[in-house]
């Protein structure tokens, strides 16, 4: 039974409408031991300027997220779903488009 409880506590669920990049990078920097306790992260990530991806610093946070969580900690995407959301009234950051994010996708759920 204790193994089952441990698995349940190792899940991080996050949907904070744009602050996910900052929150996850800051959590990893401030408490690196946190990553050792997490097996699964369920989150929605946003790429629109209206949801806090509106500066070069914010774009760098996306890169930091991938560096820390994917390259260093070894997290992998098991499920990824493109969500067009309300993209007609939102603008994708131009750098994200330049890097290959398809136009018309404001966020992904993983």
TORMARDREN-71779 format. One line per 2 residues: number of its first residue (from 1); their letters; for each residue x, y, z of N, C-alpha, C. Coordinates in pm, whole numbers, plus 32768, in hexadecimal, padded with zeros to 4 digits. Example, Ala and Ser with C-alpha at 12.3 -4.5 7.8 and 13.67 -1.06 7.14 Angstrom:
<recs>
1) AS) 8527,7DC7,830C,84CE,7E3E,830C,8528,7EB6,830C ~ 8505,7F1F,82C4,8557,7F96,82CA,850A,8003,8313
</recs>
This chain:
<recs>
1) XX) 8051,7F88,8000,8000,8000,8000,8056,807E,8000 ~ 80C5,807F,8045,8119,80F7,804A,8150,811A,7FC0
3) XX) 816E,80B7,7F6C,819D,80D4,7EE4,8131,811C,7E94 ~ 80B4,80F5,7EA4,8045,8134,7E5F,8037,81C6,7E89
5) XX) 803F,81E1,7F0A,8035,826A,7F3D,80A8,82BE,7F09 ~ 8120,8285,7F02,8193,82CD,7ECF,817F,82F8,7E3F
7) XX) 8148,82A0,7DEC,812E,82C3,7D61,80CB,8335,7D58 ~ 8066,8334,7DAC,8003,83A0,7DA9,803F,8426,7DCF
9) XX) 80A1,8428,7E26,80DD,84A7,7E4E,8147,84D6,7DEC ~ 8169,8487,7D89,81D0,84AB,7D2A,8199,84ED,7CAC
11) XX) 811C,8512,7CAC,80DB,8550,7C39,80CE,85E7,7C4E ~ 80F8,8633,7BEC,80E7,86C4,7BF0,8088,86EB,7B80
13) XX) 801A,872C,7BA1,7FB7,875B,7B40,7FB9,87F2,7B42 ~ 7FC3,882F,7ACD,7FD0,88C0,7AC6,7F83,88F7,7A4E
15) XX) 7F2D,8958,7A67,7EE8,89A1,79FD,7ED3,8A2E,7A32 ~ 7F33,8A84,7A18,7F2E,8B0A,7A52,7F28,8B78,79E9
17) XX) 7EF6,8B55,7972,7ED6,8BB7,790A,7F47,8C19,78EC ~ 7FBB,8BE4,78CF,8028,8C38,78A2,809E,8C42,7901
19) XX) 808A,8C2A,7980,80FB,8C38,79DD,8145,8BB4,79F1 ~ 8122,8B4D,79A2,815F,8AC9,79B5,81F6,8ACA,799D
21) XX) 8225,8B15,793A,82B5,8B17,791D,8301,8B4F,7995 ~ 82D6,8BC2,79C5,8317,8C03,7A37,830E,8BAB,7AB4
23) XX) 8298,8B76,7ACE,8283,8B25,7B47,82DA,8AA8,7B47 ~ 82DF,8A61,7AD8,832D,89E5,7AD4,83C3,89FE,7AD9
25) XX) 83F1,8A65,7A94,8481,8A84,7A99,84A7,8AB0,7B25 ~ 8459,8B08,7B60,8478,8B37,7BE8,8475,8AC5,7C4D
27) XX) 8415,8A6B,7C40,840D,89F9,7C9C,848B,89A3,7C91 ~ 84B8,898A,7C17,852F,8936,7C03,85AD,897B,7C34
29) XX) 85B6,89FE,7C22,862D,8A48,7C4E,862E,8A54,7CE7 ~ 85BC,8A76,7D21,85B4,8A8C,7DB2,85BB,8A0A,7E02
31) XX) 8580,899F,7DCD,857D,891F,7E14,859C,88AD,7DB3 ~ 861B,889E,7D8C,863D,8838,7D2A,8619,87AA,7D56
33) XX) 8612,8792,7DD8,85EC,870E,7E09,855B,86ED,7DE7 ~ 850C,8750,7DC7,8481,873B,7D9F,8478,86DF,7D26
35) XX) 84D1,86F3,7CC5,84CD,86A3,7C4B,84E6,860F,7C66 ~ 8531,85F2,7CCF,854C,8567,7CF1,84D1,851F,7D26
37) XX) 846E,856A,7D56,83F5,8530,7D90,8382,8527,7D2C ~ 8392,8561,7CB7,8325,8565,7C57,833C,84FE,7BEA
39) XX) 82D8,84AB,7BD3,82DF,844A,7B65,8293,847B,7AEB ~ 8224,84C1,7B02,81CC,84EA,7A95,81A2,857B,7AA8
41) XX) 81A6,85C5,7A3B,8174,864E,7A3A,8105,8656,79D2 ~ 8092,8686,79FC,8021,869C,79A3,800E,8732,799D
43) XX) 8018,876B,7925,800D,87FC,791D,7FDA,882A,7895 ~ 7FAD,88A5,7894,7F8A,88E9,7818,7FEE,895B,780A
45) XX) 8030,8962,7798,8092,89CC,7780,805D,8A29,7713 ~ 8077,8AAA,7725,8041,8B11,76CD,80B1,8B58,7682
47) XX) 8092,8B81,7608,80F4,8BC4,75B3,80C3,8C4B,7580 ~ 805E,8C83,75BE,8028,8D01,758D,8060,8D77,75DD
49) XX) 806C,8DE5,7598,809E,8E5F,75D9,803F,8E8D,7647 ~ 7FBF,8E75,7635,7F5C,8EA0,7699,7F64,8E4E,771A
51) XX) 7FA1,8DD8,7712,7FAE,8D84,7789,8041,8D7A,77B2 ~ 807F,8DEC,77C1,8103,8E00,77FC,817A,8DD4,77A8
53) XX) 8165,8DB0,772B,81D7,8D92,76D4,81E7,8E09,7675 ~ 820D,8E7A,76AE,820C,8EF7,7663,8292,8F40,7661
55) XX) 82F9,8F04,769A,837D,8F44,769C,83E8,8EDC,7679 ~ 8460,8F0E,765A,84D0,8EB3,7642,84F0,8E64,76C0
57) XX) 84E4,8EA4,7734,84FC,8E5F,77B3,849C,8DEA,77C3 ~ 841F,8DFF,779E,83BB,8D94,77A8,83DD,8D20,774A
59) XX) 840C,8D41,76D1,8434,8CD9,7673,84AB,8C8C,76AB ~ 8506,8CD1,76ED,8578,8C8E,772B,854B,8C2F,779A
61) XX) 84DF,8C50,77DF,84A8,8BF7,7846,847A,8B73,7807 ~ 8441,8B79,7790,8418,8AFF,774A,8494,8AA9,7730
63) XX) 84FF,8AE9,7700,857C,8AA0,76E7,85B4,8A66,7768 ~ 85AE,8AB4,77D5,85DD,8A82,7856,858B,8A0A,7885
65) XX) 8508,8A12,7870,84B1,89A2,7896,84E0,8923,7850 ~ 84F2,8929,77CC,851B,88B2,7781,85A5,8883,77AC
67) XX) 85FF,88E0,77C7,8685,88BA,77F4,867E,8871,787A ~ 8636,88AA,78DA,8630,8870,7960,85DE,87EF,7963
69) XX) 8566,87F3,792D,850A,8782,793C,8521,8712,78D7 ~ 8544,8734,785C,8553,86CC,77F6,85E5,869F,77ED
71) XX) 863F,86FB,77D6,86CC,86D4,77C2,870C,86A4,7844 ~ 86FF,86F2,78B0,8743,86CE,792C,86F9,8665,797E
73) XX) 8677,8678,7995,862B,861D,79EC,85F5,85A3,79A3 ~ 85F2,85A8,791E,85CA,8533,78D1,8535,851D,78C0
75) XX) 84E2,8583,78DB,8452,8573,78C4,8439,8565,782F ~ 83D7,8514,780B,83B2,84FE,7781,831D,8514,776F
77) XX) 82F5,853B,76F7,8268,854F,76DA,8227,84CA,76B9 ~ 81C5,84A3,7706,8179,8429,76ED,80FB,8447,769F
79) XX) 80C7,84BC,76B1,804B,84E5,7670,8058,857A,7653 ~ 8037,85A1,75DA,803D,862E,75B5,7FC8,864B,7558
81) XX) 7F76,86A9,7580,7EFE,86CB,7533,7EFF,8760,7515 ~ 7EFD,8784,7496,7EF5,8811,746F,7E6A,8845,748B
83) XX) 7E62,88BB,74C4,7DE3,88F8,74E7,7DDD,8982,74A6 ~ 7D88,8995,7441,7D80,8A18,7401,7D47,8A83,745E
85) XX) 7CF9,8A59,74C1,7CC3,8AB9,7522,7C84,8B30,74DF ~ 7C93,8BA4,751A,7C5E,8C20,74E2,7CC8,8C6A,7495
87) XX) 7D10,8C23,743E,7D83,8C5D,73FA,7D5E,8CD1,739C ~ 7CE1,8CDB,7374,7CBC,8D48,7319,7CCC,8DD0,735C
89) XX) 7CC3,8DD6,73E0,7CD5,8E55,7425,7D5A,8E5A,7471 ~ 7DB5,8DFF,744E,7E36,8DFB,7491,7EA4,8DEF,7427
91) XX) 7F1A,8E22,7449,7F88,8E1C,73E8,7FF8,8DC3,741E ~ 8023,8D67,73C8,8092,8D0F,73EA,8112,8D63,73E5
93) XX) 816A,8D4F,7445,81E8,8D9A,7444,8232,8D7D,73C2 ~ 8263,8DE4,737C,82A5,8DD1,72FA,831C,8D71,7301
95) XX) 8365,8D72,736E,83D8,8D16,7379,83A9,8C85,737D ~ 8338,8C6C,73BB,8301,8BE4,73BF,82D7,8BB7,7332
97) XX) 82A0,8C14,72E5,827D,8BF4,725A,82FA,8BDA,7208 ~ 8360,8C2C,721C,83DE,8C1B,71D4,841E,8B94,71F3
99) XX) 840C,8B65,726F,8446,8AE4,7297,83F2,8A6D,726A ~ 837E,8A88,722E,832E,8A1B,71F4,82AA,89FE,7236
101) XX) 8283,8A4A,729B,81FE,8A35,72D5,8197,8A57,726B ~ 8138,89FE,7252,80D6,8A1B,71E9,807D,8A91,720D
103) XX) 8062,8AE8,71AD,8004,8B54,71C9,7F7B,8B18,71E8 ~ 7F32,8B57,723F,7EAD,8B26,7261,7EAB,8AC9,72D8
105) XX) 7F1F,8AB2,7317,7F23,8A60,7390,7F52,8AB8,7402 ~ 7EF9,8AD0,7461,7F1F,8B28,74D0,7F5D,8ADD,7544
107) XX) 7F3C,8A5D,754F,7F6E,8A11,75C2,7F70,897C,75A5 ~ 7FB4,8935,75F9,7FBA,88A3,75F3,7F9A,886C,767D
109) XX) 7F56,87FC,767E,7F3B,87B3,76F9,7F92,8737,76F5 ~ 7FD9,871F,7761,8028,86A5,7767,8013,865F,77EB
</recs>
